[in-house]
Amino acid sequence: MSYMVWSPIRELDALRRQLEREVDRIFEGFTDSGPATAPWSRSLGRYPLLNLSEDKDNIYVEVLAPGVTPESLEITVVRDTLRIAGDKQPLHNIKPEQFHRSERDSGKFARTITLPVQVDGDSVKADYKNGLLLITLPKAPEAKPKQISVNIN
């Protein structure tokens, strides 16, 4: 007969995972500028982790999304707001109580960020390769810098 020894560390880890799930559920869909910037979300940020950069014509969003099925990805843009949603499948069908350690989340996710400028939503491109999602968002014409000539009298 096999007996499982009670472990306070295992109990605390299970409680931490349960609290994180509840907090994520409560604050799901909030933007980066809203209350979801609190330190309880994964790795002081959210999932998926991303980089945001720009040049004179485009905004670039690099999203680290290993294990995410590309077919599940939903990318929506409204004015200066980008929403990335998807589903990260677990590698095995293991019940939460069977884990000794669980650091890789799985399941549905959604992340909304505010972009620094408005973009042309009709021209957005998204490519997924080797767990990296690259989204190219062309800036809206009114968001691009304009050179103003000076008249000399």
Secondary structure, 3 states (H helix, E strand, C coil): CCCCCCCHHHHHHHHHHHHHHHHHHHHCCCECCCHHHCCCCHHHCCCCEEEEEECCCEEEEEEECCCECHHHCEEEEECCEEEEEEEECCCCCCCHHHCCCCCCCCEEEEEEEECCCCECHHHCEEEEECCEEEEEEEECHHHCCCCCCCCCC
